Amino acid sequence: MKPDISCQKGVTLIELMVAMAIAGVIGAAMFAFQQSQTRSYVTQEALTNMQQNARAGMHFMVSEIRMAGCDPTNQAGAGIDLAKDDAIRFTMNISSSNQSDVLEYHFYGETDSSGDEIIDYTIRRTDGSISNSGEDITYQLNGDNLERSDHGSDNSTSILARNIDALDFVYLDEDGERIETGVSGELNNNERNRVRAIQITLLVRSGSGAPGFVYRHEDTRTYKNRWQENDPTNYPGHLYEADDNFRRIMLSSEVKLRNM
């Protein structure tokens, strides 16, 4: 005896195909949304890394170059030893290698912002030389890396920032006028002694990121430093002309030399 299936319900082939089509549309929409979110995240991460990279490099340069020429004893001969458009070497006497030059002062009854008592202050006197670590510094580009070389007792070179397209120094006198580096591309000794401020420009590009997961960006800008923007007739040319798909950030800062 055959079973009676007349009351059993199912789906037709057309209904199944419609359901699969709807599921496909929903799946495609969810995949597109996930891809969009991933690209936004990766792009934002690349931009954040680029900004941190640029700011870290600029911070180090500004804080140390500001101390160029510091010479409390007037015996170290500190100053600017190399001044090029894309590199600078400077010295400062800010420490001592002699343990006897370390002075400790003790204060009681004072408190810091957390309410804890401040007990010890340590002060290091200078020794009239520029041979200690952190007293003879060079900043320059090596390929696309911003390098800091310490020519003191450490005699070391470290990479401060990567993916650097341009590093530019503009040297200003006491009247705020640019001191031309001329054909040689660097200042001579008399010109270096006239420097009272330095404009620093750093152009950093983003990393490539994960292939296919960064939003495309076409960069065709011509990047100019602060001096070029203010008076391009006196400084022809450009700092960097981009023609690719990288994003970039340009930072510029003017450093007043306290000790020159």
C-alpha positions as CSV (number, residue, x, y, z in Angstrom):
1,M,0.0,0.0,0.0
2,K,1.5,3.4,-1.1
3,P,1.7,6.2,1.6
4,D,-0.5,9.1,1.2
5,I,1.7,12.2,0.7
6,S,-1.0,14.5,-0.5
7,C,-1.1,16.4,2.8
8,Q,2.7,16.7,3.3
9,K,4.1,20.2,2.6
10,G,7.5,21.1,1.1
11,V,9.2,23.7,-1.1
12,T,9.2,24.0,-4.8
13,L,12.3,24.4,-6.8
14,I,11.4,28.0,-7.6
15,E,11.0,28.8,-3.9
16,L,14.3,27.1,-3.2
17,M,16.0,29.2,-5.9
18,V,14.4,32.4,-4.6
19,A,15.6,31.6,-1.0
20,M,19.1,31.0,-2.2
21,A,19.2,34.2,-4.2
22,I,18.1,36.2,-1.2
23,A,20.7,34.5,1.0
24,G,23.3,35.3,-1.7
25,V,22.4,39.0,-1.7
26,I,22.5,39.2,2.1
27,G,25.8,37.3,2.2
28,A,27.3,39.6,-0.5
29,A,26.1,42.7,1.4
30,M,27.6,41.4,4.7
31,F,30.9,40.6,2.9
32,A,31.0,44.1,1.3
33,F,30.3,45.7,4.7
34,Q,33.1,43.6,6.3
35,Q,35.5,44.5,3.6
36,S,34.6,48.2,4.0
37,Q,35.1,48.0,7.7
38,T,38.5,46.2,7.3
39,R,39.7,48.8,4.8
40,S,38.6,51.7,7.1
41,Y,40.4,50.1,10.0
42,V,43.6,49.3,8.1
43,T,43.7,52.8,6.5
44,Q,43.1,54.5,9.8
45,E,45.8,52.4,11.4
46,A,48.3,53.3,8.6
47,L,47.4,57.0,9.0
48,T,47.8,56.9,12.8
49,N,51.2,55.2,12.4
50,M,52.3,57.8,9.9
51,Q,51.3,60.6,12.2
52,Q,53.0,59.1,15.2
53,N,56.1,58.4,13.1
54,A,56.3,62.1,12.0
55,R,55.6,63.6,15.4
56,A,58.2,61.4,17.2
57,G,60.9,62.3,14.7
58,M,60.0,66.0,14.9
59,H,59.9,66.0,18.7
60,F,63.4,64.6,19.0
61,M,64.9,67.0,16.6
62,V,63.2,70.1,18.0
63,S,64.1,69.3,21.6
64,E,67.7,68.6,20.9
65,I,68.4,71.3,18.3
66,R,67.0,73.9,20.6
67,M,70.0,73.2,22.9
68,A,72.6,73.6,20.2
69,G,75.5,75.8,21.5
70,C,74.7,75.3,25.2
71,D,78.1,76.0,26.8
72,P,77.8,77.1,30.5
73,T,81.6,77.1,31.0
74,N,82.5,78.8,27.7
75,Q,85.1,76.2,27.3
76,A,83.5,73.5,25.1
77,G,83.2,75.5,21.9
78,A,79.7,74.2,21.4
79,G,77.7,75.3,18.4
80,I,76.6,74.2,14.9
81,D,79.3,72.1,13.1
82,L,77.4,71.2,10.0
83,A,74.5,73.1,8.4
84,K,73.1,71.6,5.2
85,D,69.7,71.7,3.6
86,D,69.1,68.1,4.6
87,A,71.5,67.5,7.5
88,I,72.7,69.2,10.7
89,R,75.4,68.4,13.2
90,F,75.5,70.4,16.5
91,T,77.2,70.2,19.9
92,M,76.2,71.2,23.4
93,N,77.8,70.8,26.8
94,I,75.1,69.6,29.1
95,S,76.7,66.9,31.3
96,S,79.8,65.7,32.9
97,S,81.6,62.3,33.0
98,N,83.0,63.0,36.5
99,Q,81.0,61.6,39.4
100,S,82.3,64.4,41.5
101,D,80.2,66.8,39.4
102,V,77.0,65.2,40.5
103,L,75.5,67.3,43.3
104,E,72.6,66.1,45.5
105,Y,70.2,68.4,47.3
106,H,67.8,67.2,49.9
107,F,64.5,69.0,50.6
108,Y,62.0,68.0,53.2
109,G,58.4,69.0,53.7
110,E,57.6,69.6,50.0
111,T,55.2,67.4,48.2
112,D,54.4,66.6,44.6
113,S,51.0,66.6,42.8
114,S,50.3,63.2,44.3
115,G,51.0,64.4,47.9
116,D,54.2,62.4,48.1
117,E,57.1,64.0,49.8
118,I,59.9,65.1,47.6
119,I,63.3,64.1,49.1
120,D,66.1,64.2,46.6
121,Y,67.2,66.4,43.7
122,T,70.2,65.4,41.6
123,I,72.0,68.0,39.6
124,R,74.9,67.3,37.2
125,R,77.3,70.1,36.5
126,T,78.9,70.4,33.0
127,D,82.6,69.6,32.5
128,G,83.5,72.0,29.6
129,S,83.7,69.3,26.9
130,I,81.4,67.9,24.3
131,S,82.6,64.2,24.4
132,N,79.8,62.8,26.6
133,S,76.8,61.0,25.3
134,G,74.1,63.3,23.9
135,E,76.4,66.2,23.4
136,D,77.5,65.8,19.7
137,I,74.5,65.0,17.5
138,T,73.8,64.6,13.8
139,Y,70.4,64.4,12.1
140,Q,70.2,63.3,8.5
141,L,68.4,61.0,6.0
142,N,69.8,57.7,5.1
143,G,67.6,56.4,2.3
144,D,64.1,57.0,3.7
145,N,65.2,56.7,7.3
146,L,65.6,59.6,9.7
147,E,68.8,58.8,11.6
148,R,70.2,60.3,14.8
149,S,73.9,59.8,15.3
150,D,75.5,60.4,18.7
151,H,79.2,61.1,18.2
152,G,79.9,61.2,22.0
153,S,81.0,58.4,24.2
154,D,78.2,56.1,23.0
155,N,79.2,56.6,19.3
156,S,75.9,55.1,18.1
157,T,73.4,55.7,15.3
158,S,69.7,55.0,15.7
159,I,66.6,55.3,13.4
160,L,64.1,57.7,14.7
161,A,61.5,57.5,11.9
162,R,60.9,55.5,8.8
163,N,59.3,56.3,5.4
164,I,60.7,59.8,5.2
165,D,60.4,61.5,1.8
166,A,62.1,64.7,2.7
167,L,64.0,66.4,5.6
168,D,64.7,70.1,5.2
169,F,66.5,72.7,7.3
170,V,66.2,76.5,6.7
171,Y,68.7,78.6,8.7
172,L,67.6,82.1,9.8
173,D,69.7,85.0,11.2
174,E,68.7,87.3,14.0
175,D,66.5,89.3,11.6
176,G,64.6,86.2,10.5
177,E,66.2,86.3,7.1
178,R,67.3,83.1,5.4
179,I,71.0,82.4,5.3
180,E,71.6,80.9,1.8
181,T,73.5,77.6,1.7
182,G,74.7,78.5,-1.8
183,V,76.2,76.2,-4.4
184,S,78.0,74.1,-1.8
185,G,74.8,73.2,-0.2
186,E,76.0,74.1,3.3
187,L,76.9,77.1,5.5
188,N,80.5,78.0,6.2
189,N,81.8,78.7,9.7
190,N,80.9,82.4,9.7
191,E,77.5,81.7,8.4
192,R,76.8,79.0,11.0
193,N,77.7,81.5,13.7
194,R,75.0,83.8,12.5
195,V,72.2,81.2,12.8
196,R,69.6,82.1,15.4
197,A,66.7,80.0,14.4
198,I,66.1,76.9,12.2
199,Q,63.0,75.9,10.3
200,I,62.6,72.1,10.2
201,T,60.3,70.4,7.7
202,L,59.7,66.7,7.8
203,L,57.6,64.9,5.1
204,V,56.5,61.4,6.0
205,R,54.5,58.9,3.9
206,S,52.3,56.1,5.1
207,G,53.4,52.5,4.9
208,S,51.9,50.3,2.2
209,G,49.7,48.4,4.6
210,A,48.1,45.1,3.9
211,P,47.7,44.7,0.1
212,G,44.2,45.4,-1.1
213,F,43.1,46.6,2.4
214,V,43.9,50.3,2.2
215,Y,41.7,52.8,0.4
216,R,43.3,54.1,-2.7
217,H,44.7,57.6,-2.6
218,E,46.3,59.6,-5.4
219,D,48.8,62.1,-4.3
220,T,50.0,64.6,-6.9
221,R,50.9,67.5,-4.5
222,T,54.0,69.6,-4.6
223,Y,55.2,69.9,-1.0
224,K,56.9,73.1,0.1
225,N,58.5,74.0,3.4
226,R,57.5,77.0,5.4
227,W,60.0,79.4,3.8
228,Q,58.8,78.5,0.3
229,E,55.2,79.0,1.2
230,N,55.9,82.4,2.7
231,D,58.3,83.7,0.0
232,P,58.7,81.3,-2.9
233,T,60.5,83.8,-5.1
234,N,63.5,83.7,-2.8
235,Y,63.6,79.9,-2.6
236,P,62.8,78.5,-6.1
237,G,62.0,74.8,-6.6
238,H,60.1,72.5,-4.3
239,L,60.7,70.3,-1.3
240,Y,59.1,67.2,-2.8
241,E,56.8,66.4,-5.7
242,A,54.6,63.4,-5.2
243,D,53.1,61.2,-7.9
244,D,51.9,57.9,-6.4
245,N,49.2,56.4,-4.1
246,F,50.8,57.0,-0.7
247,R,49.3,59.3,1.9
248,R,51.6,61.9,3.4
249,I,51.9,64.2,6.4
250,M,54.2,67.3,6.5
251,L,55.3,68.8,9.8
252,S,57.1,72.1,10.1
253,S,58.5,73.8,13.1
254,E,60.7,76.8,13.8
255,V,63.3,76.4,16.6
256,K,64.8,79.4,18.3
257,L,68.3,78.6,19.4
258,R,68.6,79.7,23.0
259,N,72.4,79.5,23.2
260,M,73.5,81.0,19.9
